[in-house]
Amino acid sequence: MSAILEFKGVRASYDGAVVLDDVSFTIEEGSTVGLVGRNGAGKTTALLSVYGVPQVTGEILLDGTPAGRRRHEPAARGVSLVPQGKRIFGNLTVEENILLGRASRRRGQWSVEAVYELFPNLGRGAKRPGTALSGGEQQMLAIARALLAEPKLLMLDEPTEGLAPVVIDELTAALREIRSRGTALLLVEQHIGMIRALADSFLALRKGKLAGSGPVADLASREVQEVIAL
Ligand SMILES: Nc1ncnc2c1ncn2[C@@H]1O[C@H](COP(=O)(O)OP(=O)(O)OP(=O)(O)O)[C@@H](O)[C@H]1O
């Protein structure tokens, strides 16, 4: 296996305030990793560090070479992000929102038809405005858009936020399908059930430091529970 994403001694700060400190981890091709931690632990910042949004020192490698500082570069190199809050464009249709993902297109398996197969509701609502969809459908739209860039690694920030349990189940099944097609997932989630259902391993952040990692079965240990308890 080879590493798609590697953090080596990463420190991230906003205007001098350090939010991540000496964080190192590796995401291997085809793996699913849950990133957990309390509110404010630095999970979103870890994802945004790949894009150089906070000030970053240390090394971030994509496929073994430095990530660089251009915002479009991760997508062009096989890493896509489904951001918290989804960022759907209400003045564009569902299909136009999806097609935005093609901007950084690499060769691969995800066509508009393929994402409609995965998310049939999006196909049925293709001509509706993006914001006419339910919260769950908007999350699916954000994932569909990210898939069009053909990621080797899909990073998702709190995809279950605000969704009903039945919709979370649907989303979990879709992510399982995406994973089974060889895409690695880095999943930031407060909903530990989803991480247990999908991830091979976890990383736990506490106050900006990596406080634990291991196979997903260890999420139940008391030590880890203390790190991630809300
Ligand atoms: N743009 C920013 N400018 C300054 N500080 C920020 C910025 N974004 C986040 N922070 C701070 O960085 C810290 C980590 O935030 P981050 O959003 O990465 O945490 P998180 O683990 O994702 O939490 P949550 O679950 O609440 O989203 C917090 O103290 C937050 O206030």
The ligand as an ORCA input file, in Angstrom:
! r2SCAN-3c Opt
* xyz 0 1
  N     -10.528     30.903     10.679
  C     -10.169     30.807     11.943
  N      -9.542     31.830     12.578
  C      -9.159     31.728     13.859
  N      -9.364     30.636     14.646
  C      -9.990     29.600     14.080
  C     -10.426     29.620     12.712
  N     -11.026     28.435     12.435
  C     -10.961     27.704     13.578
  N     -10.340     28.404     14.558
  C     -10.080     27.920     15.923
  O      -9.277     26.739     15.824
  C      -9.668     25.791     16.803
  C      -9.961     24.471     16.122
  O     -11.095     24.625     15.301
  P     -11.586     23.486     14.310
  O     -12.763     24.029     13.574
  O     -10.441     22.978     13.530
  O     -12.031     22.363     15.336
  P     -12.956     21.100     15.136
  O     -12.297     19.991     15.888
  O     -13.223     20.882     13.696
  O     -14.256     21.511     15.907
  P     -15.805     21.481     15.499
  O     -16.238     20.104     15.771
  O     -16.390     22.476     16.446
  O     -15.895     21.898     14.059
  C     -10.846     26.378     17.547
  O     -10.360     26.944     18.736
  C     -11.347     27.457     16.617
  O     -11.919     28.512     17.334
*
